[in-house]
Amino acid sequence: MCPDADPSQSHRIESGAGQISEPRINNRIRVPEVRLVGPQGEQVGIVRIEDALRLAGEADLDLVEVAPQAKPPVCKLMDFGKWKYEAAVKARESRKNQSTTTLKEVRFRLKIDDHDYNTKVGHARRFLEAGDKVKAMIQFRGREQQRPEMGVRLLQRFSEDVEDLGQVESAPRQDGRHMVMVVGPLRTKAQQAKSGGSDVVADNEENKARAKAKNERRARKTQQRQERVSTDEKDVKPLSNSMADYLPDELKNL
């Protein structure tokens, strides 16, 4: 390991209680001499442990063992408390940005109707948009197992209907009564989180455009209804108690 090694990658101390991943510091370093590295990464050289501890005390820093397997071990002068705090912050940020991809399942029947098929495709598209993988599965019944080419065609149709959101990671393969294909998202959850701001703006603009178009359609329909049904007094015909008044003209003369 190089002299500038990170303490986070240091040794683990074996003990009866288990393993401790934290590096040895200051008086816990029990070796006669060490290869000393300064706080800015400068090479001091091989010094006695007493001299290294004295230099650490004079600089108000800690002596941290960063490469215990080296001969002699490599130690660095640093503010160990500050380093631990920064390492904890980095770990929290890493966990915050970490995302797990879930494998969702969508099941089809070989003779599925268009309505059910479109519903299944809608579910799959939502899964892919969320950054999850989709396992498309066809269940064969009875003699349907003798027609695997029909299942392949159905899964190919499915992959084409979601190709703008996902790509095939595992081609269709038959396993007994089932045929399976896996589709992965084009954008992972981490990528979606990174570009989340621009996506939110785009979604807001799209929602506004949809709302505007919906209001315009509603206004047109209202206007058409008003044109079909006139409320002017001159267009209103008086009611009659005689059924003959409502007969067509050609039937009134019979």
Solvent accessible surface area in square Angstrom, and as a share of the most:
residue,aa,sasa,rsa
1,M,134,0.60
2,C,79,0.48
3,P,41,0.26
4,D,77,0.40
5,A,8,0.06
6,D,62,0.32
7,P,6,0.04
8,S,72,0.47
9,Q,125,0.55
10,S,16,0.10
11,H,27,0.12
12,R,146,0.53
13,I,45,0.23
14,E,127,0.57
15,S,57,0.37
16,G,93,0.90
17,A,109,0.85
18,G,33,0.32
19,Q,105,0.46
20,I,85,0.43
21,S,71,0.46
22,E,61,0.27
23,P,4,0.02
24,R,55,0.20
25,I,35,0.18
26,N,43,0.22
27,N,112,0.57
28,R,99,0.36
29,I,6,0.03
30,R,192,0.70
31,V,32,0.18
32,P,111,0.70
33,E,75,0.34
34,V,0,0.00
35,R,83,0.30
36,L,0,0.00
37,V,0,0.00
38,G,1,0.01
39,P,60,0.38
40,Q,159,0.71
41,G,22,0.21
42,E,80,0.36
43,Q,104,0.46
44,V,71,0.41
45,G,24,0.23
46,I,87,0.44
47,V,31,0.18
48,R,144,0.52
49,I,17,0.09
50,E,100,0.45
51,D,38,0.20
52,A,0,0.00
53,L,51,0.25
54,R,127,0.46
55,L,55,0.27
56,A,3,0.02
57,G,58,0.55
58,E,122,0.55
59,A,50,0.39
60,D,130,0.67
61,L,47,0.24
62,D,32,0.17
63,L,0,0.00
64,V,0,0.00
65,E,0,0.00
66,V,0,0.00
67,A,2,0.01
68,P,22,0.14
69,Q,146,0.65
70,A,29,0.22
71,K,185,0.79
72,P,24,0.15
73,P,16,0.10
74,V,4,0.03
75,C,0,0.00
76,K,39,0.16
77,L,12,0.06
78,M,25,0.11
79,D,70,0.36
80,F,10,0.04
81,G,47,0.45
82,K,123,0.52
83,W,55,0.19
84,K,90,0.38
85,Y,147,0.56
86,E,74,0.33
87,A,36,0.28
88,A,45,0.35
89,V,47,0.27
90,K,145,0.61
91,A,42,0.32
92,R,120,0.44
93,E,79,0.35
94,S,71,0.46
95,R,150,0.55
96,K,147,0.62
97,N,101,0.52
98,Q,125,0.56
99,S,52,0.34
100,T,98,0.57
101,T,68,0.40
102,T,63,0.37
103,L,95,0.47
104,K,68,0.29
105,E,72,0.32
106,V,6,0.03
107,R,102,0.37
108,F,2,0.01
109,R,88,0.32
110,L,17,0.08
111,K,149,0.63
112,I,25,0.13
113,D,75,0.39
114,D,93,0.48
115,H,141,0.63
116,D,49,0.25
117,Y,3,0.01
118,N,92,0.47
119,T,60,0.35
120,K,64,0.27
121,V,14,0.08
122,G,24,0.23
123,H,69,0.31
124,A,0,0.00
125,R,70,0.25
126,R,134,0.49
127,F,56,0.23
128,L,3,0.02
129,E,93,0.42
130,A,51,0.40
131,G,0,0.00
132,D,9,0.05
133,K,69,0.29
134,V,0,0.00
135,K,48,0.20
136,A,0,0.00
137,M,19,0.08
138,I,0,0.00
139,Q,55,0.24
140,F,4,0.02
141,R,148,0.54
142,G,55,0.53
143,R,202,0.74
144,E,32,0.14
145,Q,64,0.29
146,Q,136,0.60
147,R,115,0.42
148,P,48,0.30
149,E,70,0.32
150,M,58,0.26
151,G,0,0.00
152,V,49,0.28
153,R,135,0.49
154,L,18,0.09
155,L,0,0.00
156,Q,94,0.42
157,R,102,0.37
158,F,0,0.00
159,S,21,0.13
160,E,113,0.51
161,D,58,0.30
162,V,0,0.00
163,E,113,0.51
164,D,85,0.44
165,L,39,0.19
166,G,3,0.03
167,Q,107,0.48
168,V,67,0.39
169,E,90,0.40
170,S,34,0.22
171,A,70,0.54
172,P,41,0.26
173,R,135,0.49
174,Q,73,0.33
175,D,95,0.49
176,G,53,0.51
177,R,150,0.55
178,H,63,0.28
179,M,5,0.02
180,V,13,0.07
181,M,2,0.01
182,V,26,0.15
183,V,1,0.01
184,G,0,0.00
185,P,18,0.12
186,L,86,0.43
187,R,98,0.36
188,T,62,0.36
189,K,55,0.23
190,A,46,0.36
191,Q,93,0.41
192,Q,42,0.19
193,A,81,0.63
194,K,178,0.75
195,S,37,0.24
196,G,22,0.21
197,G,53,0.51
198,S,72,0.47
199,D,47,0.24
200,V,86,0.49
201,V,92,0.53
202,A,59,0.46
203,D,76,0.39
204,N,71,0.36
205,E,100,0.45
206,E,81,0.36
207,N,81,0.41
208,K,132,0.56
209,A,62,0.48
210,R,151,0.55
211,A,51,0.40
212,K,132,0.56
213,A,39,0.30
214,K,109,0.46
215,N,83,0.43
216,E,81,0.36
217,R,117,0.43
218,R,127,0.46
219,A,63,0.49
220,R,126,0.46
221,K,120,0.51
222,T,50,0.29
223,Q,103,0.46
224,Q,92,0.41
225,R,127,0.46
226,Q,121,0.54
227,E,123,0.55
228,R,173,0.63
229,V,105,0.60
230,S,53,0.34
231,T,120,0.70
232,D,76,0.39
233,E,159,0.71
234,K,176,0.75
235,D,75,0.39
236,V,92,0.53
237,K,173,0.73
238,P,124,0.78
239,L,172,0.86
240,S,40,0.26
241,N,162,0.83
242,S,50,0.32
243,M,152,0.68
244,A,52,0.40
245,D,80,0.42
246,Y,127,0.48
247,L,80,0.40
248,P,64,0.40
249,D,105,0.55
250,E,122,0.55
251,L,82,0.41
252,K,97,0.41
253,N,135,0.69
254,L,172,0.85
